[in-house]
Amino acid sequence: MPAETGELASPGSPIEAATTIEINEIFVSIQGESTRAGRPCVFLRTTGCPLRCSWCDTEYAFHEGVTWTVRDLVEEACRHGIPLVEITGGEPLAQPAVAELARLLLARGLTVLVETSGSHDISVLPRGVGRIMDLKCPGSGEVTRNDYENIARLREGDEVKFVLADRDDYEWARDRVAEYDLVGRVPVLFSPVRDRLQPGDLAAWILEDKLDVTLQLQLHKLLWPGLERGV
């Protein structure tokens, strides 16, 4: 089991909105995705998302949340003694103070990841943050929200993820990888939508096309099947 449940932690004292963030849940678990899968990680899940992906598995984060100060969030993340922290959502970059939160976490010597859609400008995040950008495929229903200028903003330490619901999504993602010459620039992750695309099918397509991408399964859902929060 994760070290903590997904219950909302107690917020800090309120201050002006510019230095506060709405947080849906804070928990410690095993990192289930990205090139750091398998590592213990502190997760800070923000509230709110302007997208409505058809396969979203965190709809509870759309509205539920508690206001935290950035300062108290940093202290909460540090108190666990785990060097890896991920800011996820929802959509973290929908909240302006997330960039400052990331900067302060880096200043405390932590490895900081931000899981974000491709719909927000990733350049607002400070250098040193590992940005995991989810480019939305057609099956998500949100493909038109992608900001393709983000591809030019990618740098060392970033990753690009495609969540695939079917063969059409796979072919679309395969073509975008080639169009933007992503292989060799950053790690590219192909992740099947649970209960909609069989991992074995996706693996076969990757092998058939000899794609130099990483097949990603959600490790946390394999470790704790049935749990929806705090993993």
C-alpha positions as CSV (number, residue, x, y, z in Angstrom):
1,M,0.0,0.0,0.0
2,P,1.1,3.6,-0.5
3,A,2.6,5.3,2.5
4,E,-0.4,7.6,2.8
5,T,-4.0,7.6,1.6
6,G,-5.3,10.1,-0.9
7,E,-7.2,12.0,1.8
8,L,-6.8,15.8,1.8
9,A,-4.0,16.9,4.1
10,S,-4.5,19.9,6.4
11,P,-3.9,23.3,4.6
12,G,-1.7,26.0,5.8
13,S,-2.8,29.5,6.8
14,P,-4.4,31.4,3.9
15,I,-2.6,34.3,2.3
16,E,-3.1,36.2,-0.9
17,A,-4.3,34.2,-3.9
18,A,-1.1,34.8,-5.9
19,T,0.9,32.6,-3.5
20,T,-1.7,29.9,-3.0
21,I,-2.6,26.7,-4.8
22,E,-5.7,24.6,-4.8
23,I,-4.6,21.0,-3.9
24,N,-6.8,18.0,-4.4
25,E,-4.6,15.4,-2.6
26,I,-1.1,14.9,-1.2
27,F,0.3,11.4,-0.9
28,V,3.4,9.2,-1.1
29,S,3.4,6.3,-3.5
30,I,5.5,4.5,-6.0
31,Q,6.0,6.5,-9.2
32,G,3.9,4.6,-11.7
33,E,4.9,6.4,-14.9
34,S,7.7,8.1,-16.8
35,T,11.3,7.0,-16.9
36,R,11.3,7.2,-13.1
37,A,8.7,4.5,-12.7
38,G,9.3,2.3,-9.6
39,R,10.8,5.1,-7.4
40,P,9.2,6.4,-4.2
41,C,7.6,9.8,-4.9
42,V,5.7,12.5,-3.1
43,F,2.7,13.5,-5.2
44,L,1.1,17.0,-5.0
45,R,-2.2,16.8,-7.0
46,T,-3.7,20.1,-8.0
47,T,-7.4,20.9,-8.3
48,G,-9.0,21.8,-11.6
49,C,-8.5,21.1,-15.3
50,P,-9.8,22.9,-18.4
51,L,-9.7,19.7,-20.4
52,R,-12.2,16.8,-20.3
53,C,-10.4,13.8,-21.8
54,S,-12.6,10.8,-22.5
55,W,-10.4,8.4,-20.6
56,C,-9.6,10.6,-17.6
57,D,-9.1,8.6,-14.4
58,T,-8.9,11.6,-12.0
59,E,-12.2,13.4,-12.6
60,Y,-12.4,13.8,-8.8
61,A,-9.7,16.4,-9.1
62,F,-11.8,18.7,-11.3
63,H,-13.4,20.4,-8.3
64,E,-12.4,18.9,-5.0
65,G,-9.6,20.8,-3.2
66,V,-8.2,22.7,-0.3
67,T,-6.2,26.0,-0.5
68,W,-2.5,25.7,0.5
69,T,0.2,28.4,0.6
70,V,3.2,27.7,-1.6
71,R,5.4,27.9,1.5
72,D,3.4,25.2,3.4
73,L,3.3,23.0,0.4
74,V,7.1,23.0,0.2
75,E,7.4,22.1,3.8
76,E,4.8,19.3,3.4
77,A,6.7,17.9,0.4
78,C,10.0,18.0,2.3
79,R,8.8,16.4,5.6
80,H,8.5,13.0,4.0
81,G,12.2,12.7,3.4
82,I,11.8,11.5,-0.2
83,P,13.9,13.2,-2.8
84,L,11.4,12.9,-5.8
85,V,8.3,15.1,-6.0
86,E,5.8,15.2,-8.7
87,I,3.2,18.0,-9.2
88,T,0.3,16.5,-11.1
89,G,-3.4,17.2,-11.6
90,G,-5.8,18.0,-12.9
91,E,-3.7,20.4,-14.8
92,P,-1.0,22.0,-12.7
93,L,-0.2,24.8,-15.1
94,A,-3.7,26.1,-14.9
95,Q,-2.6,27.6,-11.5
96,P,0.0,30.4,-11.9
97,A,1.7,29.7,-8.5
98,V,2.8,26.2,-9.6
99,A,5.9,27.7,-11.3
100,E,7.0,29.3,-8.0
101,L,6.2,26.0,-6.1
102,A,8.5,24.1,-8.5
103,R,11.3,26.7,-8.1
104,L,11.2,26.5,-4.3
105,L,11.2,22.7,-4.3
106,L,14.2,22.7,-6.5
107,A,15.9,25.1,-4.2
108,R,15.4,22.6,-1.4
109,G,17.4,20.0,-3.4
110,L,14.5,17.9,-4.6
111,T,14.0,16.3,-7.9
112,V,10.9,17.9,-9.3
113,L,8.6,16.5,-12.0
114,V,5.5,18.2,-13.4
115,E,2.9,16.2,-15.3
116,T,1.1,18.5,-17.7
117,S,-1.0,18.3,-20.8
118,G,0.3,19.8,-24.1
119,S,-2.3,22.6,-23.8
120,H,-0.3,25.0,-21.6
121,D,3.0,26.8,-22.1
122,I,5.6,24.6,-20.4
123,S,8.2,27.4,-20.6
124,V,6.8,29.0,-17.4
125,L,8.5,26.2,-15.4
126,P,12.0,26.8,-14.2
127,R,15.0,25.1,-15.6
128,G,15.7,21.9,-13.7
129,V,12.1,20.7,-13.6
130,G,11.4,17.5,-15.4
131,R,8.4,18.3,-17.6
132,I,6.3,15.3,-18.6
133,M,4.1,16.6,-21.4
134,D,1.0,14.6,-22.5
135,L,0.2,15.3,-26.1
136,K,-3.5,14.6,-26.5
137,C,-4.4,12.0,-29.1
138,P,-7.8,12.1,-31.1
139,G,-9.3,9.5,-28.8
140,S,-9.0,11.8,-25.9
141,G,-11.5,14.2,-27.5
142,E,-9.0,17.1,-26.7
143,V,-6.6,16.9,-29.6
144,T,-7.4,20.4,-30.7
145,R,-6.1,21.7,-27.4
146,N,-2.5,20.8,-28.0
147,D,-0.1,23.7,-28.1
148,Y,2.5,22.4,-30.6
149,E,4.8,25.3,-29.9
150,N,5.6,23.4,-26.7
151,I,7.6,20.9,-28.8
152,A,10.2,23.6,-29.5
153,R,10.3,24.3,-25.8
154,L,11.4,20.8,-24.9
155,R,14.8,20.5,-23.2
156,E,17.0,17.8,-21.6
157,G,15.1,16.2,-18.7
158,D,11.7,16.4,-20.4
159,E,9.5,13.6,-21.6
160,V,6.6,13.3,-24.0
161,K,3.7,11.0,-23.3
162,F,1.0,9.8,-25.7
163,V,-2.1,8.1,-24.1
164,L,-3.6,5.7,-26.7
165,A,-7.1,4.5,-26.8
166,D,-7.0,2.5,-30.1
167,R,-5.2,1.9,-33.3
168,D,-6.1,5.3,-34.7
169,D,-4.5,7.0,-31.7
170,Y,-1.4,4.8,-32.2
171,E,-1.0,5.8,-35.8
172,W,-1.6,9.5,-35.0
173,A,1.0,9.4,-32.3
174,R,3.5,7.5,-34.5
175,D,3.1,10.1,-37.1
176,R,3.6,13.0,-34.7
177,V,6.8,11.3,-33.3
178,A,8.1,11.3,-36.9
179,E,6.8,14.7,-37.9
180,Y,8.5,16.4,-34.9
181,D,11.6,14.2,-34.8
182,L,10.9,13.4,-31.1
183,V,13.0,10.3,-30.9
184,G,16.5,11.3,-29.7
185,R,15.4,14.6,-28.4
186,V,13.4,13.3,-25.3
187,P,12.1,10.0,-24.1
188,V,8.8,9.2,-25.8
189,L,6.3,7.2,-23.8
190,F,3.3,5.3,-25.3
191,S,0.7,4.4,-22.7
192,P,-2.5,2.3,-23.4
193,V,-5.8,3.4,-21.9
194,R,-6.8,0.9,-19.3
195,D,-9.7,-1.3,-20.4
196,R,-9.7,0.2,-23.9
197,L,-6.4,-0.9,-25.5
198,Q,-4.7,-4.1,-24.6
199,P,-1.0,-3.6,-23.8
200,G,0.0,-6.6,-25.9
201,D,-1.6,-5.1,-28.9
202,L,0.3,-1.9,-28.4
203,A,3.5,-3.8,-27.9
204,A,2.9,-5.6,-31.2
205,W,2.4,-2.4,-33.1
206,I,5.5,-0.8,-31.7
207,L,7.6,-3.9,-32.6
208,E,6.0,-4.1,-36.1
209,D,7.0,-0.5,-36.8
210,K,10.3,-0.7,-35.0
211,L,9.5,2.5,-33.1
212,D,12.2,3.6,-30.6
213,V,9.6,4.5,-27.9
214,T,8.9,3.2,-24.5
215,L,5.8,1.2,-23.8
216,Q,4.5,2.5,-20.5
217,L,2.1,0.7,-18.2
218,Q,0.7,2.4,-15.1
219,L,2.7,0.5,-12.5
220,H,0.7,1.9,-9.5
221,K,-2.5,0.4,-10.9
222,L,-0.8,-2.9,-11.2
223,L,0.5,-2.7,-7.6
224,W,-2.8,-1.6,-6.1
225,P,-5.7,-2.6,-8.5
226,G,-9.0,-1.1,-7.6
227,L,-7.6,1.9,-5.6
228,E,-8.4,5.2,-7.3
229,R,-6.8,7.7,-4.9
230,G,-3.6,7.9,-3.1
231,V,-1.7,5.7,-5.6
